[in-house]
Amino acid sequence: MSEPITAVMLGAGGRGMYAYGPYALEHPNEIRIVAVAEPDEERRARFSQAHAIPPDRQYRTWQELLATGKLARAAINCTQDKLHFDSTMAALGAGYDVLLEKPIAPTKAECVKLVQTAESLGRVMQICHVLRFTAFFSTLYDIVHSGRLGRIITVDHRENVSYWHMSHSFVRGNWRNEGQSSPMILAKCCHDLDALAWIIGSPIESLASYGSLTHYRAENTPAGAPIRCTDGCPVEAECPWYAPRLYGAIEGIPARSEWIVTALGGGETAQARWRKLLTSPYGRCVYQCDNDVVDHQVIGMQFGDDVTVTFTMQGHSDTEGRTMRWDGTKATLYGDFSDGRPHEFRIHDHGTNNVEVIHPQAGASGHGGGDEGLMSAFARTLRGEKVPHQTSARASLESHLMAFAAEDSRHTRQAVDMGDYRGK
């Protein structure tokens, strides 16, 4: 057995601590995290304790860690979007291979520069497009490429963001404001755009996009609603986004999701979470935040081989997840990759009218096992193994260009020729 790949962790928040860090703890023979950079003292201490990182390898900033010299083979970059470019450029320059949380960076120029730099230095730079490493999407890839559906004619893909996830991440949270993070179609949906490009397998030729921020706006504030939910709101009983209820800050009412409580950092009791909501951004009225990213957007796309695709992202869903329909000349496939219910494909054969039902086995880690699959693939790639469905920074760049082109189209209300767009 070869020695495990050594890595440093840049950013020990939700993704670093709970998505990728656990893989190293569960597979110490494959990868070992030997240093961490995290500005939040509590998070830094928690991560260091879990991974037995000594005090002299615990850093407040990524700059301090990278200035120390090369401490490991790889860097896992889970910093915020705005920090991706500078931190990854520095890590590549210091000799690290990099696993970079999506998106690559918030601007086209930064994305292109990072990919070119990794290639020129001969470094591995893999983007965390975890859907590629789920049983669901790898099964979808195999079905499409087996010819079971015939020639693919059209695809309808939906990214259904639940109302509570929308409010947590994209109204109150870290990805609410494009100037502080990145466009929502990039931050949330580059996963999906990557999966579509990968499975369809032919280059996208053109696209057009429409969307807006429609609901979470100041003019929709209920009469008398305070700036913070904890200040006594007259509509708290009927408001789906009432923060104390969503985050489990009311005795006897469980939180809507445990991971948003972790992000809140509010403690184990309802009283502790209430105290946190008094000052946290997550305690604000959803109509009175500094958010500006869209809450719904659609993209119409034309791929090679005359494949047409519609993509919908919307933040008003009852259920969190992705649903899809693939129509081919031989069969139609319906797919459901949603939280809280079994992942499923239903293939309706056009010739026989038979229906085949397939349930891909979801993994135990986040994103239906994709988080674990991604880490495994990254470690194996660094060991020189050939990994099925492995991706590259260059391939990931395509999905980002699609997202940027969609934003350009949304603002100009004009279709974008992707050949010209890539050339620019």
C-alpha positions as CSV (number, residue, x, y, z in Angstrom):
1,M,0.0,0.0,0.0
2,S,1.4,3.4,-1.0
3,E,1.6,6.3,1.4
4,P,-1.6,8.5,1.6
5,I,-1.8,11.7,-0.4
6,T,-1.1,14.6,1.9
7,A,-3.3,17.7,1.7
8,V,-3.8,21.1,3.3
9,M,-7.3,22.5,3.8
10,L,-8.0,26.2,2.9
11,G,-11.3,27.0,4.6
12,A,-12.8,24.8,7.2
13,G,-16.5,25.9,6.9
14,G,-19.4,23.7,5.7
15,R,-17.7,22.2,2.7
16,G,-14.3,21.8,4.2
17,M,-15.4,20.4,7.5
18,Y,-18.5,18.3,6.6
19,A,-18.2,17.5,2.9
20,Y,-14.5,16.7,2.1
21,G,-12.8,16.5,5.5
22,P,-14.7,13.4,6.6
23,Y,-13.4,11.4,3.7
24,A,-9.8,11.8,5.0
25,L,-10.9,10.6,8.4
26,E,-12.7,7.6,6.9
27,H,-9.9,6.7,4.4
28,P,-6.7,7.6,6.2
29,N,-4.8,5.3,3.9
30,E,-5.8,7.4,0.9
31,I,-5.6,11.0,2.0
32,R,-4.4,12.8,5.1
33,I,-4.9,16.5,5.9
34,V,-1.8,17.9,7.6
35,A,-2.6,21.7,7.8
36,V,-5.6,24.0,7.9
37,A,-6.2,27.7,7.2
38,E,-9.4,29.1,8.6
39,P,-10.1,32.7,9.9
40,D,-12.9,31.6,12.3
41,E,-11.2,30.4,15.5
42,E,-13.9,28.0,16.5
43,R,-14.0,26.3,13.1
44,R,-10.2,26.2,12.9
45,A,-10.0,24.5,16.3
46,R,-12.8,22.0,15.5
47,F,-11.2,21.0,12.3
48,S,-7.7,20.7,13.8
49,Q,-9.0,18.5,16.6
50,A,-10.8,16.2,14.2
51,H,-7.7,15.8,12.0
52,A,-5.1,15.9,14.8
53,I,-3.4,18.9,13.2
54,P,-0.7,20.3,15.5
55,P,-0.7,24.0,16.5
56,D,2.2,24.9,14.3
57,R,0.1,23.8,11.2
58,Q,-3.0,25.8,12.1
59,Y,-3.2,29.1,10.2
60,R,-5.6,32.0,10.3
61,T,-5.4,32.8,6.6
62,W,-4.6,31.0,3.4
63,Q,-1.8,33.5,2.8
64,E,0.0,32.5,6.0
65,L,-0.3,28.8,5.2
66,L,1.0,29.1,1.6
67,A,3.8,31.5,2.7
68,T,5.2,28.7,4.9
69,G,6.3,26.6,1.9
70,K,4.9,23.5,0.4
71,L,3.5,21.4,3.3
72,A,1.7,18.7,1.3
73,R,1.0,17.3,-2.2
74,A,-2.4,18.9,-2.6
75,A,-4.5,21.8,-1.5
76,I,-8.3,21.5,-1.0
77,N,-9.6,25.0,-1.5
78,C,-13.0,25.6,0.2
79,T,-12.7,29.4,0.6
80,Q,-15.5,31.7,-0.4
81,D,-16.0,32.4,-4.1
82,K,-14.3,35.8,-4.1
83,L,-11.1,34.3,-2.7
84,H,-10.8,31.4,-5.2
85,F,-8.7,33.2,-7.7
86,D,-6.0,34.7,-5.5
87,S,-5.7,31.6,-3.2
88,T,-5.7,29.1,-6.1
89,M,-3.1,31.1,-8.1
90,A,-0.9,31.1,-5.0
91,A,-1.4,27.4,-4.3
92,L,-0.6,26.5,-7.9
93,G,2.5,28.7,-7.8
94,A,3.6,27.1,-4.6
95,G,3.5,23.7,-6.3
96,Y,0.2,22.3,-5.0
97,D,-2.2,20.2,-7.0
98,V,-5.6,21.7,-6.2
99,L,-9.1,20.5,-5.6
100,L,-11.2,23.7,-5.9
101,E,-14.7,24.1,-4.7
102,K,-17.1,25.4,-7.5
103,P,-17.4,27.9,-9.0
104,I,-13.8,28.3,-10.3
105,A,-14.0,32.0,-9.8
106,P,-16.7,34.7,-10.0
107,T,-15.5,36.3,-13.3
108,K,-14.8,34.9,-16.8
109,A,-11.3,36.3,-16.9
110,E,-10.4,34.7,-13.6
111,C,-11.8,31.3,-14.6
112,V,-9.8,31.3,-17.8
113,K,-6.6,32.5,-16.2
114,L,-6.8,29.8,-13.5
115,V,-7.3,27.0,-16.1
116,Q,-4.5,28.3,-18.2
117,T,-2.1,28.6,-15.3
118,A,-2.8,25.1,-14.0
119,E,-2.2,23.7,-17.5
120,S,1.0,25.7,-18.1
121,L,2.4,24.6,-14.7
122,G,1.4,21.0,-15.3
123,R,-0.7,20.9,-12.1
124,V,-3.9,19.0,-11.5
125,M,-6.7,21.4,-10.8
126,Q,-10.0,19.6,-10.4
127,I,-13.3,21.4,-9.8
128,C,-15.8,20.0,-7.3
129,H,-18.5,19.1,-9.8
130,V,-19.7,16.3,-7.5
131,L,-22.7,15.2,-9.6
132,R,-20.3,13.4,-11.9
133,F,-19.4,11.1,-9.1
134,T,-22.9,10.1,-8.0
135,A,-24.5,6.8,-8.8
136,F,-27.5,8.7,-10.2
137,F,-25.6,10.8,-12.8
138,S,-23.1,8.1,-13.8
139,T,-26.1,5.8,-14.4
140,L,-27.8,8.4,-16.5
141,Y,-24.6,8.8,-18.5
142,D,-24.4,5.0,-19.1
143,I,-28.1,4.9,-20.1
144,V,-27.8,7.7,-22.6
145,H,-24.5,6.4,-24.1
146,S,-25.8,2.8,-24.3
147,G,-28.3,3.9,-27.0
148,R,-31.2,2.7,-24.8
149,L,-33.1,6.0,-25.5
150,G,-32.0,6.2,-29.2
151,R,-30.8,9.4,-30.6
152,I,-31.3,12.2,-28.0
153,I,-33.7,14.8,-29.3
154,T,-34.5,17.1,-26.4
155,V,-33.8,17.4,-22.7
156,D,-35.7,19.2,-19.9
157,H,-33.7,19.7,-16.7
158,R,-34.9,21.4,-13.5
159,E,-32.8,22.6,-10.5
160,N,-35.5,22.9,-7.8
161,V,-34.2,25.0,-4.9
162,S,-36.4,24.7,-1.9
163,Y,-37.9,27.8,-0.4
164,W,-35.9,27.4,2.8
165,H,-32.6,26.7,1.0
166,M,-33.2,29.7,-1.2
167,S,-33.7,32.0,1.9
168,H,-30.8,30.5,3.7
169,S,-28.1,30.7,1.0
170,F,-29.3,33.1,-1.6
171,V,-31.4,35.7,0.3
172,R,-29.9,35.9,3.8
173,G,-26.6,34.0,3.3
174,N,-23.2,34.0,1.7
175,W,-24.4,33.8,-2.0
176,R,-27.2,36.4,-1.7
177,N,-25.3,39.3,-3.4
178,E,-23.5,38.9,-6.8
179,G,-20.9,41.6,-5.9
180,Q,-19.9,39.6,-2.8
181,S,-20.0,36.1,-4.3
182,S,-21.1,35.3,-7.9
183,P,-24.3,35.0,-10.1
184,M,-26.7,32.4,-8.8
185,I,-26.7,30.6,-12.1
186,L,-23.0,30.1,-11.7
187,A,-22.9,29.5,-7.9
188,K,-25.8,27.0,-7.8
189,C,-26.1,25.6,-11.3
190,C,-22.6,25.1,-12.8
191,H,-23.1,21.5,-11.4
192,D,-26.0,21.0,-13.7
193,L,-24.6,22.7,-16.7
194,D,-21.5,20.5,-16.4
195,A,-23.6,17.4,-16.1
196,L,-25.6,18.3,-19.2
197,A,-22.5,19.1,-21.3
198,W,-20.8,15.9,-20.1
199,I,-23.7,13.6,-20.8
200,I,-24.9,15.1,-24.1
201,G,-21.3,15.0,-25.3
202,S,-21.5,17.5,-28.1
203,P,-20.5,21.2,-27.8
204,I,-23.2,23.8,-27.0
205,E,-23.7,26.1,-30.0
206,S,-26.0,28.8,-28.7
207,L,-28.2,29.8,-25.7
208,A,-30.7,32.4,-24.5
209,S,-31.7,33.1,-20.9
210,Y,-34.4,34.9,-19.0
211,G,-34.9,35.4,-15.2
212,S,-35.1,37.9,-12.4
213,L,-35.4,38.5,-8.7
214,T,-39.1,38.6,-8.4
215,H,-40.2,37.8,-4.8
216,Y,-37.5,38.5,-2.2
217,R,-37.8,42.3,-2.7
218,A,-38.4,45.3,-0.4
219,E,-41.7,46.2,-2.0
220,N,-43.1,42.7,-1.0
221,T,-42.5,43.3,2.7
222,P,-45.7,42.6,4.7
223,A,-47.1,45.6,6.5
224,G,-45.5,46.1,9.9
225,A,-42.8,43.5,9.4
226,P,-39.6,44.4,11.3
227,I,-36.1,44.1,9.8
228,R,-35.4,41.0,12.0
229,C,-37.8,38.1,12.5
230,T,-37.0,38.1,16.2
231,D,-38.3,41.6,16.7
232,G,-42.0,40.5,16.7
233,C,-43.4,40.0,13.2
234,P,-47.2,40.4,12.7
235,V,-47.2,37.7,10.0
236,E,-44.8,35.2,11.6
237,A,-47.5,32.5,11.9
238,E,-48.1,32.3,8.1
239,C,-44.6,33.3,6.8
240,P,-42.8,30.3,5.4
241,W,-39.4,32.0,6.0
242,Y,-39.9,33.0,9.6
243,A,-36.3,32.4,10.9
244,P,-37.0,31.0,14.4
245,R,-39.2,28.3,12.9
246,L,-36.7,27.4,10.1
247,Y,-33.7,27.2,12.4
248,G,-35.4,25.4,15.2
249,A,-35.3,28.3,17.6
250,I,-38.8,27.6,19.0
251,E,-39.2,24.9,21.6
252,G,-40.8,21.8,20.2
253,I,-40.4,22.7,16.6
254,P,-37.4,21.0,14.8
255,A,-35.2,22.9,12.4
256,R,-36.1,22.6,8.7
257,S,-32.7,21.2,8.0
258,E,-29.7,20.3,10.3
259,W,-27.1,21.7,7.9
260,I,-28.6,25.2,8.0
261,V,-28.4,25.0,11.8
262,T,-24.7,24.1,11.4
263,A,-24.2,27.1,9.2
264,L,-26.0,29.3,11.7
265,G,-23.6,28.1,14.4
266,G,-26.3,28.6,16.9
267,G,-25.8,25.7,19.3
268,E,-27.9,22.7,20.4
269,T,-30.8,24.4,22.1
270,A,-33.7,26.4,20.8
271,Q,-32.7,29.3,23.2
272,A,-29.1,29.3,21.9
273,R,-30.3,29.4,18.3
274,W,-32.7,32.3,19.1
275,R,-29.8,34.2,20.6
276,K,-27.8,33.7,17.5
277,L,-30.7,34.9,15.3
278,L,-30.7,38.2,17.2
279,T,-27.5,39.2,15.4
280,S,-26.9,36.7,12.6
281,P,-27.7,37.6,9.0
282,Y,-30.0,34.5,9.0
283,G,-32.3,36.3,11.4
284,R,-33.3,39.0,8.9
285,C,-36.6,39.4,7.1
286,V,-36.3,37.9,3.7
287,Y,-37.8,41.0,2.1
288,Q,-35.3,43.4,3.8
289,C,-31.9,41.9,2.9
290,D,-29.1,43.2,0.6
291,N,-29.7,40.3,-1.8
292,D,-29.7,40.8,-5.6
293,V,-29.3,37.4,-7.2
294,V,-32.2,36.0,-9.2
295,D,-34.8,33.7,-7.6
296,H,-35.8,32.1,-11.0
297,Q,-34.0,31.7,-14.3
298,V,-34.5,29.6,-17.5
299,I,-32.0,28.8,-20.3
300,G,-32.8,27.5,-23.7
301,M,-29.8,25.8,-25.3
302,Q,-28.9,24.3,-28.7
303,F,-26.2,21.6,-28.6
304,G,-24.5,19.9,-31.5
305,D,-26.4,17.1,-33.3
306,D,-29.5,19.3,-33.1
307,V,-30.1,18.5,-29.4
308,T,-32.3,21.1,-27.7
309,V,-32.2,21.6,-23.9
310,T,-34.3,23.6,-21.5
311,F,-32.9,24.3,-18.1
312,T,-34.9,25.8,-15.2
313,M,-33.6,27.0,-11.8
314,Q,-36.1,28.3,-9.3
315,G,-36.0,29.0,-5.6
316,H,-39.7,28.4,-4.7
317,S,-39.8,24.6,-4.5
318,D,-41.4,22.5,-1.8
319,T,-38.7,19.8,-2.4
320,E,-34.9,20.2,-2.8
321,G,-33.5,18.4,-5.8
322,R,-33.3,17.9,-9.5
323,T,-35.9,16.5,-11.9
324,M,-35.4,15.8,-15.6
325,R,-36.8,14.4,-18.8
326,W,-34.7,13.0,-21.7
327,D,-36.6,12.3,-24.9
328,G,-34.9,10.1,-27.5
329,T,-36.1,8.4,-30.7
330,K,-36.5,5.0,-28.9
331,A,-37.6,5.9,-25.4
332,T,-38.3,8.7,-22.9
333,L,-36.5,8.9,-19.5
334,Y,-37.9,10.6,-16.4
335,G,-35.4,11.2,-13.6
336,D,-35.8,12.3,-10.0
337,F,-32.7,13.2,-7.9
338,S,-34.5,14.8,-5.0
339,D,-33.9,14.8,-1.3
340,G,-36.2,12.8,0.9
341,R,-37.3,10.2,-1.7
342,P,-35.6,7.4,-3.6
343,H,-33.6,8.4,-6.6
344,E,-35.3,7.0,-9.6
345,F,-35.3,6.6,-13.4
346,R,-38.4,5.6,-15.4
347,I,-37.7,4.6,-19.0
348,H,-40.8,4.4,-21.2
349,D,-40.0,2.4,-24.3
350,H,-41.7,3.8,-27.4
351,G,-41.9,0.5,-29.2
352,T,-43.3,-1.8,-26.5
353,N,-44.9,0.8,-24.1
354,N,-43.0,-1.1,-21.3
355,V,-41.8,1.0,-18.4
356,E,-38.4,0.1,-16.7
357,V,-37.8,1.5,-13.3
358,I,-34.2,1.9,-12.0
359,H,-33.2,3.1,-8.5
360,P,-29.5,4.0,-8.4
361,Q,-28.1,3.5,-4.9
362,A,-27.4,6.9,-3.3
363,G,-24.2,7.1,-1.3
364,A,-24.0,8.1,2.3
365,S,-22.2,11.4,1.8
366,G,-23.7,14.6,0.6
367,H,-25.0,15.1,-3.0
368,G,-26.2,11.5,-3.1
369,G,-22.7,10.2,-2.5
370,G,-21.0,12.7,-4.8
371,D,-18.9,14.3,-2.1
372,E,-17.2,11.0,-1.2
373,G,-16.9,10.0,-4.9
374,L,-15.2,13.3,-5.7
375,M,-12.6,12.9,-3.0
376,S,-11.9,9.3,-4.0
377,A,-11.5,10.3,-7.6
378,F,-9.1,13.2,-6.7
379,A,-6.9,11.0,-4.5
380,R,-6.8,8.2,-7.2
381,T,-5.9,10.8,-9.9
382,L,-3.0,12.0,-7.9
383,R,-1.8,8.4,-7.5
384,G,-1.8,8.1,-11.3
385,E,-4.9,5.9,-11.6
386,K,-7.4,6.1,-14.4
387,V,-10.7,7.3,-13.0
388,P,-14.0,6.7,-14.8
389,H,-15.9,10.0,-15.6
390,Q,-13.0,12.0,-14.2
391,T,-13.0,15.6,-15.3
392,S,-10.5,18.4,-15.9
393,A,-10.3,22.1,-15.2
394,R,-10.6,22.6,-19.0
395,A,-13.8,20.6,-19.1
396,S,-15.2,22.4,-16.1
397,L,-14.5,25.8,-17.7
398,E,-17.2,25.0,-20.3
399,S,-20.0,24.9,-17.8
400,H,-18.8,28.2,-16.3
401,L,-18.7,29.8,-19.8
402,M,-22.3,28.6,-20.3
403,A,-23.3,30.3,-17.0
404,F,-21.6,33.6,-17.8
405,A,-23.2,33.5,-21.3
406,A,-26.6,32.9,-19.7
407,E,-26.1,36.0,-17.5
408,D,-25.0,38.0,-20.5
409,S,-28.1,36.9,-22.4
410,R,-30.4,37.6,-19.4
411,H,-29.2,41.1,-19.1
412,T,-29.2,41.9,-22.9
413,R,-32.2,39.7,-23.8
414,Q,-30.2,38.5,-26.8
415,A,-29.1,34.9,-27.7
416,V,-25.4,34.1,-27.4
417,D,-23.4,32.3,-30.1
418,M,-21.2,30.1,-27.9
419,G,-18.5,29.6,-30.7
420,D,-18.0,33.4,-30.7
421,Y,-18.2,33.5,-26.9
422,R,-15.5,31.0,-26.4
423,G,-13.3,32.8,-28.9
424,K,-13.6,36.0,-27.0
